[in-house]
């Protein structure tokens, strides 16, 4: 099966098998109070993902703010954008954490989901090589084996980096591996490079790996998606979730050390590595409203998705970009 065909079907799949976790007790120090939706929260179950690549999800889970509002929350771990998209499409979760590029890919292929909040503008993807590697540029990747999770920001980062260097995915062998498995493959020597994702990438650096190529412009935003079902059927709950996310953003910006500790605990990584991610690469201080800035980043990625055969045609991308954003919730939260 060709790479493009495998990518085309990547967002469709069976439900994500994941452990449902309950939230922790809420903290007492909070910079802002979310808007309450009243009695509608009581008796309502929300299914949210948490992901180590989405620190705001970790804070909302750790602080238990939604539970305080009266919601029953089923917390499900997402191991990458593609897995979050699978779970959303299968109805296993109501809210899922993905890169903007993965959200666009899912929507263009018919997934009924929308972006309700921009989590961050991170530099979370780069090309990683092991210590002592003779690969020092993108051009050196020709003929090499590269680990990347199809349908995720690191995958589209790789595609754009190759194109900028005059290469394409046909000039390399892409091994479709989840992010942690990609790092493991790099360590074992079964691949020559890995298109990595933080916080695993920062752990790789601490272990001696090198970021052979970085480019913030090739990183799409980190976003929170909601299923159209919950947007239509319970917009008050969607607003409460986005309010909790914006409360978490304010909390994270006021408490970077505590945020790093929460990330370190959730990802089982060294605190210094987590602090590096939060301080240097996460980009949480960004506009939460999905709009022109996100559209500008996603439009060229959409063209790449069409050229690779991941999406049927440009018309599907254009339609997806017209329908992908639900900005009203973040606008209300910001207001």
Secondary structure as UniProt FT lines:
FT   HELIX           3..8
FT   TURN            9..11
FT   STRAND          20..21
FT   HELIX           38..41
FT   TURN            42..43
FT   STRAND          45..51
FT   TURN            52..53
FT   HELIX           55..63
FT   HELIX           65..68
FT   TURN            69..70
FT   STRAND          72..77
FT   HELIX           81..90
FT   STRAND          95..99
FT   HELIX           100..108
FT   TURN            109..110
FT   STRAND          113..120
FT   STRAND          125..129
FT   TURN            131..132
FT   HELIX           138..141
FT   TURN            142..143
FT   STRAND          145..148
FT   TURN            150..151
FT   HELIX           153..164
FT   TURN            165..166
FT   HELIX           169..171
FT   STRAND          173..176
FT   HELIX           179..188
FT   STRAND          193..197
FT   TURN            198..199
FT   HELIX           200..206
FT   TURN            207..208
FT   STRAND          210..213
FT   HELIX           216..218
FT   STRAND          222..227
FT   HELIX           228..233
FT   HELIX           235..254
FT   HELIX           256..267
FT   HELIX           271..276
FT   HELIX           277..281
FT   HELIX           292..307
FT   TURN            308..309
FT   HELIX           314..323
FT   HELIX           328..334
//
